Amino acid sequence: MQKLPQIFKSILWAHDFDKCDPEKMKKTIIIQALSYGTLDHWNWIRSFYGDAEITNILSSVPMTEIRSKTRALIETIFNFNDWNYAPRGSK
């Protein structure tokens, strides 16, 4: 099993870090890195998962899972604007 770099321990606070599998937890790792990580986290996920996989994950989750302050940066860096707008309610 591939191990995550120690820098991810600070953004995966809700998980047992020693059991974090980058393949099985890729959605969680990508979302946490983009929402709470530093440039080092972003660089690691880009090199490990690739831009295509990151944008695939982004388009599959509600945009509210990403901190609003980072969305513009994500759009610029990943050339991404395919946000999944979750409906507020239905009648």
QUIPE-V340120 format. One record per backbone hydrogen bond with DSSP energy under -1.0 kcal/mol. CO is the residue of the C=O (numbers start at 1). NH is the residue of the N-H. E is the energy in kcal/mol with one decimal. If there is no record, write none. Layout:
# QUIPE-V340120
co->CO nh->NH e->E
co->CO nh->NH e->E
This chain:
# QUIPE-V340120
co->5 nh->8 e->-2.0
co->6 nh->9 e->-1.8
co->8 nh->12 e->-1.1
co->12 nh->15 e->-1.9
co->15 nh->17 e->-1.1
co->16 nh->19 e->-2.0
co->17 nh->20 e->-1.6
co->21 nh->25 e->-2.5
co->25 nh->29 e->-2.9
co->26 nh->30 e->-2.8
co->27 nh->31 e->-2.6
co->28 nh->32 e->-2.7
co->29 nh->33 e->-2.5
co->30 nh->34 e->-2.5
co->31 nh->35 e->-2.2
co->32 nh->36 e->-2.9
co->33 nh->37 e->-1.5
co->38 nh->42 e->-2.2
co->39 nh->43 e->-2.8
co->40 nh->44 e->-2.0
co->41 nh->45 e->-2.6
co->42 nh->46 e->-2.2
co->43 nh->47 e->-2.1
co->44 nh->48 e->-2.6
co->45 nh->49 e->-2.7
co->45 nh->50 e->-1.0
co->50 nh->54 e->-1.9
co->51 nh->55 e->-2.8
co->52 nh->56 e->-1.8
co->53 nh->57 e->-2.3
co->54 nh->58 e->-2.6
co->55 nh->59 e->-2.2
co->57 nh->60 e->-1.1
co->62 nh->65 e->-2.5
co->63 nh->66 e->-1.6
co->67 nh->70 e->-1.7
co->70 nh->74 e->-2.4
co->71 nh->75 e->-2.6
co->72 nh->76 e->-1.8
co->73 nh->77 e->-3.1
co->74 nh->78 e->-2.6
co->84 nh->63 e->-2.3
